[in-house]
């Protein structure tokens, strides 16, 4: 990272100190973001569509079947569903009512409310990867602003990000909103880096990240 004022005559030691101070402040801001999202997630009851996302995710990671998927990218199901494997006490999907007819509305209702499962634990485990992804997005927001306008701009961007109500609200939920936002932003950042420093690796990364975000809709249920 370059100093914001390279012509000021400060020593390289001063630049190094500024560099580490900037990183320390960014870490604090991202920790603040993470802490707000975690504490809010612990208090927030499931939203209407979260039940369906989590139920579909659980069914997919336990069985590999797309029957309960509702035309959303699989990545959110994989991210949110894998932590649910830490709950072996959950009823196997095949034993939950409406598995056979793939009626997600009633399947989710049974999984959450009619089988005695620990709903709070399910919610926290499923939401945790999305919170991590939201925190990772903050890293890229800082880096992009820093590379464009210097460390002060990067800190300003990170500070605005860390306390943005809209981002905090969606980071704590198992939906596609934060996932799409994160991968679009990271893909655009990587593409911007490629335009300024062309390399095969950056080109591959940009295409790969963009492909993940814009992946085709799932196969029809039962495929």
N, C-alpha and C positions, 0 to 999 in steps of 0.2 A: 504494500500500500504506500502510495506517495503522500508526502506531507501536503496539507492544503495550501501552504505558502512556501514552496521550495526555494524561492529567491530571498527569503528573510534572513538567511545566514545562520540559522540554527544548526547545531551539530547533528550528526547522524544519531547520536545518543538521544537527543531530544525527540527526533522523529520516531525512534524506536519506542520511547516512553509513551508518546502520543498514540502510537499504534496499539500498544497493549492496553492503554487506558480505554481506547475506543472499543476494543474487543471485550473488555471487562464490563463496560456499560451495556453493550449489546447482550451479553449473557444475562445480565441482571434483568433487562427488559424482556427477554424471551422467557426467563424464569417467571417473571410477573405474569406474562401472558399464559404460560402453562398452568400456574397456580390458580389463576382466575377461572380458566376453563375446567380444571379438575374439580375445584370446589363447587362451581356452578353445576357441573355434570352430576355430582353427588346429590344435589338438591332437586334437580329437574326430573319430573316424572316423564314417562315416555310420551312423545308426540304421536299424533294419529298415524302418520306414515312410518315412524320408526319401528313400530311393531312388525310391519310387513317386511321392511328391509332386514331386520334382525332375524325374523323367522325364516325368510328366504336364504339368508346367509348361513344360518345354522343348518338348514336342510342341505345346502350345497356342500358345506365342508364335511358333514357327517356321511353323506351318501354319494356325492359327486353328480347327483341328478339336477337337471335344470328345471324340473317340474314346477318348483315354487318361485322361479325367477320371473320378474315382471318387466322384461324388456329394458333392464338397466345394465350398464357395464358390470362385468363380473368382478372387477377389482375391488369395488366397495364391499361386495359379499365376502371376498377372500380376506380382506383386511379386518373386517368386523367379525367374521365368522370364526377365524382361527383361534382367537382367545377363548371362545366358548368351548373349545375342546378341553379347556382346563376345568370344565364342569361335567365330569362323567356321570353325575347324578341326573342330568337332564334326560328326559324320556327320549329314546331313539325316534327319529322322525317317522319311521315306518309304523310306529305304534301310536301315533297321534291321530286323532280323528281328522278326516278330510285329507289325509295324505294321498289316498287312492284316487280321489277325484281332483286333486291339485287345486282345491278351493282355498287360496291363500288367506282370505279374510277370516274364515273360521279356523284354519290351521293355526294362524298366529294368535287368535283369541284363546285357543286351547293351550298353546305353548306358554303363553304369558299368565293366564288367569285361572285356568281350570285344572292344573295338574300339580299345584303346590310347589312350583319352582321358586327359587330366590330371584325375584324380578330385579331387585336393586343390584344384585351381583351380576346378573346377565347384562343389564344396561351399562354398568361401569366397564365390564370387560369389552363389550362391543364398541363402546365409545372411545376407549383409550387409544386405539390406533389412529382414529380420526384426529384426536387431540395432538398426538405426536406429529401427524401430517401437517396440522395447522401451525405447529411450532416450527417445523422445517420450512414451511412457506415463509415465515418471518425471517429466516436466515437468508433466503434468496431475495426478499424485498430489501433487506439491508445491503446485501452485496451489490445488487443492481444500482441502487441509489448511490452507494459509495463509489463504484467504478465510474458512474456518470459525473458526479459532482463533488466527490471528496467525502472524507469521514464524517464531517458535520452533517452533511445531507443524509448520509447513511444512518446516523444516529437519530435524526429527525424522523426519517421514514420508519425506522424500527420503533420509535416511541409512539408515533401515530398508530402503527400496526398493533402494538402491544395493548392498547386501550381502546381499539375500535369496537364499538358495541356489536355491529353487524357481524364482524369476523368472529368475535367471541361467541356470539349466539349460535352460529352455524358450526363452529369447531367442536362444540360439545354434543352434536347430534349425529346419528347414523343416517345420513342422507347422501345424495350424490353432489350436493351443492359445493361443499368444501373441497371434495376430491377433484371435481372439474376445475374449480378456481385454481387450485394448487398446480395441477398438471398443465393447464394452459399457461399460467405464469412462468413455471419452470421451463416449459418448452420454448416460450418466447424469449426468455432470458438466454437460454442456450443458443438459440438461433441468432440473437443479437451478438453474442460472443463470437459466433462463427463468422458473422459478417465483418467483424473487426479483426479477428485472428483466425483466418480460415484453417481448418484442420479436419482430417477425416474423422477423428474421434468426436469432435464437437458436432459435426454434421450428423454422424450416426446417433449421438445422444439426442439431438433435437428431434430427429425423425422418430426415434424410438419412443421418446416421451410423448410426442404428439400422437403417435399411433396408439399408445396406451389410452390416452384421454379420449380419442375419437374412435375407439374400437367399435366394430360392428355390433349391432344389437344381438342379444343372445339368440340361440337357436330356439325354435318353437318348443314349448313345454312337452316333456316326454321324449325329446330327441336324445 
